[in-house]
């Protein structure tokens, strides 16, 4: 094991350059999938690292629930032993599980509150539910099937073409399951704070992804840009708009989204890279993720072998 068991705790730093460049240089669909995969992998590896440190560091503590053979001198000599690291790892793991549990709880609670808001409406065959509400908001409610929820105030703020753009944007969130990417990166950031920039980047790239899908659906990028700007403007004026489901209605940096929609469609290719900077950042993130995964796997296998020798199954 050695020092390699600590690497997954700091290797998420290798993903920071690609987090910044992906949202600027890659197609938002590619950026979302890449950053979500990298962030989830690095978060899992760092959590495994904490669990290994907890096992190794607390094997000698009295009252631990581990088998007695795990505290034998032979095991202690074979496994790097650091009691302080083990105790700290326990506290950090508890904090990680509490933070992730709170995130999941908030996610589920928001879905329940949004679903209850729709129950007061008569059954509608349309996938778009219009709520009679003086507050302007719009969001995508995942489910089976999912629904696009728009308030009457928001509908009145937009032209007919902009309404189509808004509905197409929210429908794109449902079709691509963007809530899963958002939840995965939120949990990853809770597991390792170094991954916070990835969460921010994915929140932006999912909105850009939905913008591009809406522009392709209605065939008018300027109409989508106008809908994005006006919807954000009216929602910003109303601080209570869509309080129950803000997690699925994060608007992101509006000027950047509007500017991107006024430019040509971004290329969908990943190779060759858009620039040398993107290529280098991608290489660094790939190496960091690979080393993190191999370090976690190596430390886990080593510990299991040693402890199995001490307490044969």
ABEGO torsion letter per residue (X at the ends): XEAAAAAAAAAAAAAAAAAAAAAAABBAAAAAAAAAAAAAAAAAAAAAAAAAAAAAAAAABBGBABBAAAABAAAAAABBBBAAAAAAAAAAAAAAAAAAAAAAAAAAAAAAAAAAAAAABBBBABABBBBBBABBBBBBBBEOBBBBBBBAAAAAABBAAAAAAAAAAAAAAAAAGAAAAAAAAAAAAAABAAAAAAAAAAAAAAAAAAAAAAAAAAGBAAAAAAAAAAAAAAAAABAABGAAAAAAABAEBAAAAAAAAABBBBBABAOBBABAAAAAAAAAAAAAAAAAAAAAAAAAAAAAAAAAAABBX
